[in-house]
């Protein structure tokens, strides 16, 4: 057994369901496991997600966010997910492409999601910078 199946079926994992889930691999579909959602994550869990900019594509995609919100009614992301490539004049784009091999667009600062757990009042979420609830 490998991957999520090994974790779900491990006798060493905690019993019960988690109230907080850090979404792996920036929420990409290839990191999804129905077993995890069914057996390890509470239906009202808080989800923490980070955006990835660059590479083959930016993630999470709108379809990833839609899928994740089915499982996580409270989903927070460290920055606004980038869904569109910046448009530039063709001449500017041609000049950039002729001088730069690899480039990654920067969208300013990355936000922070802070969770505080109090036995009496539950989980408090504090967002800093561009972090937001999706």
Secondary structure, DSSP 4 states (H G I P E B T S, - for coil): --HHHHHHT-TTSPSS-EEEEE-GGGG-GGG--HHHHHHTEEEEEEEEE--B-STTS-BS-HHHHHHHHHH-SEEEESSPPP-SPPP--HHHHHHHHHH-S------S---EEEEEEETTTEEEEEEETT-EE-
